[in-house]
């Protein structure tokens, strides 16, 4: 028997593009150009924005750079649309820490993937998702999966 939880989950609909991060020629973040890119997307009528998608920025940028992008997106959106971040860290601990840091910045939600350095079985994947939920203070049912 599944436990019941009273939760107000957002009902997101529409288009949520995974936006690209703009870089200078030296590969450092160009947050001004990134903010302009976000603004163009918002002005075009998107329903929400995903930053640090699944593998590109998540695997190549440093944690402080990813958080700078999240902060840039949230500040640019100014509450007009939800902002989500991809989470594809190499360890459970780093994923939980990143998600907690994003929540402090005011992120609306996440698009999460377990680490992809080896093929996990279903029990390991479910454990990973439960650990992420606990890191955010959620209490997923022990009967999931």
Secondary structure, 3 states (H helix, E strand, C coil): CCCCCCCCCCCCCCCEEECCCCECCCCCECHHHHHHHHHHHHHCCCCEEEECCCCHHHHHCCHHHHHHHHHHHHHHHCCCCEEEEEECCCCHHHHHHHHHHHHHHCCCEEEECCCCCCCCCHHHHHHHHHHHHHHCCCCCCCCCC
